[in-house]
Amino acid sequence: MDAVGGLAALRGLLARPLASYYLLISSAGLLLVIGLTMVFSATSVKAYAEEGTAFAALTKQAIFAVIGIVAFWACQRLPARTFRVLGGPVLGLSVVLLLLLNLLLAYGSLFDTAPKIGPLEANLLWLYLGPIQLQPSELAKFGMVLWGADVIARKGAKLGWWKELATPLFPVVGLLFVLVGYNDLGTMLCLLALVIGLLWAAGVRKRVFAVLSVLGLAGVALLVAVASLGAGSGEKGAKNYRLARLTYFINRPPPDECGDPCYQADQARYAIDLGGWFGTGLGQSRTKWNWLPAAGNDFIFAVIAEELGVVGCVVVLVLFAVLAYTGLRIARRVEDPFRRLAAAAVTTWLVSQAVINIGGVVGLLPITGLPLPFISDGGSALVVTLAAVGMLASFARAEPDAARALHARPPARWVRLVWAPLPPLPGRRRRPATPPADRGSVPRARARREDDDETAPRGARGTRARAGSASERRR
């Protein structure tokens, strides 16, 4: 098959009604499988040394993957109106959890004690509710998608006015940025990209993006500065680690003066260099032997590059590219404004987070500490990500062509109970009624004559009929 035939076959596959759904499921599923494999490979040595079993991290990640698949299944079954109703409560819950996290950290810093009150305990980005550990910033991303898409969809064409953007969108976004960015600048940048994706899908004017860019840069500068006061993992009076990462990226000092930021970046580049084109082999990484910091989380892409080489990296990048294309395809094809905005926001969130993580590992961007979606070790992030993909899958089934195809050949009832119900059919436009085919069209003169006959008195109609008959008899 030549190139032209291959392109034609590809267009034919993409033209199928459920192409978006299958592309989404396949790309997300393959990324999840790669993630579980690489988490085991990157953490097995450390887990065996600390806990006596190489499967400790894999077991936890697999449990969260099962929970995430259940969340995917549940979100795939929900209609759009349910997501719109859940937006406010999910965002409110995430704000409350972020407030608790920041207050506990501030309490521990002020009184020089453990950030713990009763069953509540904070540890930088994680909040412990007894035995339950979660990361509120991950829930905030999903809440921002649902609530922001609902608010913008309700405003509609009124988004051209600054007043409509200022209430209530911008105040809530600003509060969320402060609560998240105080401890996690990387997640705040991801939230900023998410909001930009929402406004871009809504068609907001370019001057709004210019103002947002200025405000975003000012906010990032402020959050970088407060790291000297103890924000994030910084300590009061110590060296500002956020500023160090930024300045070392722009103007790299000598290795003996760089310290920890350069050590992380250097080890990641050593791992990439060792991998070459085809890698050292799965499980054969050397830098994961306590040389590479956060090998199973923030720098897991370096382990992929070392063990699977350039080929493995290209596979991961292609899968994320397919995910990005599919998300934007869904946003373009759905008719509901809420679905379009939410799909664009989720796609921007996942793709921007992957770009920030991979860019930091390979040295194209400063290191921010963001995990790689689907692949990095982390329970809260994986569950929320799979829930967001489940919502995208629900939207993919609601595309007009997909909905008609599913209703044309509905599956068995047990399949709908186990998998997902049928999506709603797209709205039909009202068309003017056409006359019956056997009668044909009525000429204008005849139509006017029949109208005149209808409005004329009965006696007049009868006289014209009789006069016409007598005239014909005389001729």
KASUL-V628840 format. One record per residue. N is the residue number from 1. SS is DSSP state (a for helix, b for strand, c for the rest). PSI is psi as a letter, one per 20 degrees, with the letter a starting at -180 (NA if undefined). NEAR is the number of other C-alpha atoms within 12 Angstrom. Layout:
# KASUL-V628840
[[N;SS;PSI;NEAR] [N;SS;PSI;NEAR]]
This chain:
# KASUL-V628840
[[1;c;p;8] [2;c;a;8] [3;a;h;9] [4;a;g;10] [5;a;h;11] [6;a;g;12] [7;a;h;13] [8;a;g;14] [9;a;h;15] [10;a;g;14] [11;a;h;13] [12;a;g;14] [13;a;g;16] [14;a;h;19] [15;c;i;16] [16;c;q;22] [17;c;h;26] [18;c;k;31] [19;a;g;30] [20;a;g;38] [21;a;g;36] [22;a;h;27] [23;a;g;32] [24;a;g;38] [25;a;g;32] [26;a;g;21] [27;a;g;30] [28;a;h;40] [29;a;g;28] [30;a;h;25] [31;a;h;36] [32;a;g;35] [33;a;g;23] [34;a;h;32] [35;a;g;35] [36;a;h;37] [37;a;g;32] [38;a;h;42] [39;a;g;45] [40;a;g;38] [41;a;g;41] [42;a;h;48] [43;a;i;42] [44;a;g;31] [45;a;g;30] [46;a;g;29] [47;a;h;26] [48;a;h;19] [49;a;h;15] [50;a;h;15] [51;a;i;14] [52;c;j;13] [53;c;p;17] [54;c;i;22] [55;c;j;25] [56;a;g;25] [57;a;h;33] [58;a;h;33] [59;a;g;23] [60;a;g;23] [61;a;h;34] [62;a;h;28] [63;a;g;21] [64;a;h;31] [65;a;h;34] [66;a;g;21] [67;a;g;23] [68;a;h;31] [69;a;h;29] [70;a;g;24] [71;a;h;25] [72;a;g;32] [73;a;g;29] [74;a;g;28] [75;a;h;31] [76;a;h;35] [77;a;i;32] [78;c;q;31] [79;c;r;29] [80;a;h;35] [81;a;h;22] [82;a;g;23] [83;a;h;36] [84;a;h;33] [85;a;h;21] [86;a;i;25] [87;a;g;29] [88;a;g;25] [89;a;h;21] [90;a;g;29] [91;a;g;33] [92;a;g;25] [93;a;g;24] [94;a;h;31] [95;a;g;33] [96;a;g;23] [97;a;h;33] [98;a;h;37] [99;a;g;28] [100;a;g;31] [101;a;g;38] [102;a;h;36] [103;a;h;26] [104;a;g;31] [105;a;g;35] [106;a;h;27] [107;a;g;20] [108;a;h;21] [109;a;h;25] [110;a;g;15] [111;c;j;12] [112;c;l;14] [113;c;r;15] [114;c;p;19] [115;c;m;27] [116;b;p;26] [117;b;o;20] [118;c;c;12] [119;c;i;15] [120;b;p;25] [121;b;q;31] [122;b;q;36] [123;b;n;28] [124;c;e;34] [125;c;i;38] [126;b;q;33] [127;b;p;34] [128;b;p;26] [129;b;n;21] [130;c;c;14] [131;c;i;10] [132;b;p;15] [133;b;p;23] [134;b;r;32] [135;c;o;34] [136;a;h;41] [137;a;h;45] [138;a;g;46] [139;a;h;38] [140;a;h;45] [141;a;g;47] [142;a;g;47] [143;a;h;39] [144;a;h;51] [145;a;g;51] [146;a;g;43] [147;a;g;37] [148;a;g;49] [149;a;h;43] [150;a;g;35] [151;a;g;33] [152;a;h;39] [153;a;h;30] [154;a;h;21] [155;a;h;26] [156;a;c;23] [157;a;i;16] [158;a;i;20] [159;a;i;26] [160;a;i;20] [161;c;p;16] [162;a;h;18] [163;a;h;14] [164;a;h;21] [165;a;h;30] [166;a;i;21] [167;a;o;19] [168;a;j;20] [169;a;g;29] [170;a;g;28] [171;a;g;16] [172;a;g;25] [173;a;g;37] [174;a;g;26] [175;a;g;26] [176;a;h;40] [177;a;g;37] [178;a;g;33] [179;a;h;34] [180;a;g;43] [181;a;h;40] [182;c;h;41] [183;c;h;41] [184;c;n;40] [185;a;h;41] [186;a;g;38] [187;a;h;41] [188;a;h;40] [189;a;h;37] [190;a;g;44] [191;a;h;43] [192;a;g;38] [193;a;h;36] [194;a;g;38] [195;a;h;47] [196;a;g;38] [197;a;h;35] [198;a;g;40] [199;a;h;37] [200;a;g;28] [201;a;h;32] [202;a;i;37] [203;c;k;24] [204;c;q;28] [205;c;q;21] [206;a;h;15] [207;a;h;16] [208;a;g;25] [209;a;h;22] [210;a;g;14] [211;a;g;17] [212;a;h;27] [213;a;g;19] [214;a;g;14] [215;a;h;19] [216;a;g;30] [217;a;h;17] [218;a;g;14] [219;a;h;26] [220;a;g;31] [221;a;g;20] [222;a;g;22] [223;a;h;33] [224;a;h;35] [225;a;h;27] [226;a;i;30] [227;a;h;30] [228;a;i;23] [229;a;j;25] [230;c;j;28] [231;c;q;34] [232;c;c;37] [233;c;j;28] [234;c;r;26] [235;c;q;21] [236;c;p;19] [237;c;i;14] [238;c;r;17] [239;c;p;23] [240;c;o;26] [241;a;h;34] [242;a;g;39] [243;a;h;28] [244;a;g;29] [245;a;g;32] [246;a;g;26] [247;a;h;20] [248;a;h;28] [249;a;h;26] [250;a;g;15] [251;c;n;14] [252;c;p;22] [253;c;r;18] [254;c;q;11] [255;a;h;15] [256;a;i;11] [257;a;i;13] [258;a;g;21] [259;c;b;19] [260;a;g;21] [261;a;g;35] [262;a;h;33] [263;a;g;25] [264;a;g;34] [265;a;h;39] [266;a;g;29] [267;a;h;32] [268;a;g;39] [269;a;h;30] [270;a;g;27] [271;a;g;38] [272;a;h;38] [273;a;h;27] [274;a;h;27] [275;a;h;31] [276;c;b;23] [277;c;g;20] [278;c;j;22] [279;c;r;27] [280;c;i;26] [281;c;q;23] [282;c;p;24] [283;c;i;26] [284;c;k;25] [285;c;q;37] [286;c;h;31] [287;c;i;38] [288;c;i;36] [289;c;l;25] [290;c;k;21] [291;c;h;25] [292;c;o;36] [293;c;q;30] [294;c;l;32] [295;c;h;43] [296;c;i;38] [297;c;e;39] [298;c;h;37] [299;c;k;47] [300;a;h;51] [301;a;h;52] [302;a;h;51] [303;a;h;55] [304;a;g;54] [305;a;h;44] [306;a;g;41] [307;a;h;35] [308;a;i;35] [309;a;a;29] [310;a;h;26] [311;a;g;22] [312;a;h;30] [313;a;g;31] [314;a;h;19] [315;a;g;22] [316;a;g;36] [317;a;h;27] [318;a;g;20] [319;a;g;31] [320;a;h;37] [321;a;g;26] [322;a;g;28] [323;a;g;41] [324;a;g;34] [325;a;g;27] [326;a;g;37] [327;a;g;46] [328;a;h;33] [329;a;g;29] [330;a;g;44] [331;a;h;37] [332;a;h;26] [333;a;h;31] [334;c;q;35] [335;c;h;26] [336;c;p;31] [337;a;h;32] [338;a;g;39] [339;a;g;44] [340;a;g;40] [341;a;g;46] [342;a;h;52] [343;a;g;50] [344;a;h;46] [345;a;g;47] [346;a;g;50] [347;a;g;44] [348;a;g;40] [349;a;g;43] [350;a;g;46] [351;a;g;37] [352;a;h;35] [353;a;g;39] [354;a;g;41] [355;a;g;34] [356;a;g;35] [357;a;g;35] [358;a;h;42] [359;a;h;30] [360;a;h;35] [361;a;g;45] [362;a;i;32] [363;c;j;31] [364;c;i;18] [365;c;q;24] [366;c;q;33] [367;c;p;39] [368;c;i;42] [369;c;j;39] [370;c;p;42] [371;c;r;42] [372;c;p;48] [373;c;q;47] [374;c;h;48] [375;c;g;51] [376;c;q;46] [377;c;p;42] [378;c;p;39] [379;a;g;37] [380;a;g;36] [381;a;g;39] [382;a;g;42] [383;a;g;37] [384;a;h;39] [385;a;g;43] [386;a;h;41] [387;a;g;39] [388;a;h;47] [389;a;h;47] [390;a;h;38] [391;a;g;46] [392;a;h;52] [393;a;h;47] [394;a;g;45] [395;a;h;50] [396;a;h;46] [397;a;i;42] [398;c;j;42] [399;c;q;37] [400;a;g;28] [401;a;h;28] [402;a;g;33] [403;a;g;30] [404;a;g;23] [405;a;h;23] [406;a;h;28] [407;a;h;22] [408;a;h;14] [409;c;m;11] [410;c;p;18] [411;c;r;17] [412;c;r;15] [413;a;h;12] [414;a;h;11] [415;a;g;12] [416;a;h;18] [417;a;h;14] [418;a;g;15] [419;c;e;23] [420;c;q;29] [421;c;r;27] [422;c;p;31] [423;c;r;29] [424;c;q;29] [425;c;q;21] [426;c;q;21] [427;c;q;15] [428;c;p;10] [429;c;q;6] [430;c;p;6] [431;c;q;6] [432;c;q;6] [433;c;p;7] [434;c;q;11] [435;c;q;10] [436;c;q;9] [437;c;h;9] [438;c;h;8] [439;c;h;9] [440;c;a;9] [441;c;q;13] [442;c;p;16] [443;c;q;11] [444;a;g;10] [445;a;g;11] [446;a;h;12] [447;a;g;13] [448;a;h;13] [449;a;h;16] [450;a;h;15] [451;a;g;14] [452;a;h;16] [453;a;h;19] [454;a;h;15] [455;a;i;13] [456;c;q;15] [457;c;q;13] [458;a;h;13] [459;a;h;13] [460;a;g;15] [461;a;h;19] [462;a;h;15] [463;a;g;15] [464;a;h;18] [465;a;g;15] [466;a;h;14] [467;a;h;14] [468;a;h;14] [469;a;g;13] [470;a;h;12] [471;a;g;11] [472;a;h;10] [473;a;h;9] [474;a;h;8] [475;c;NA;7]]
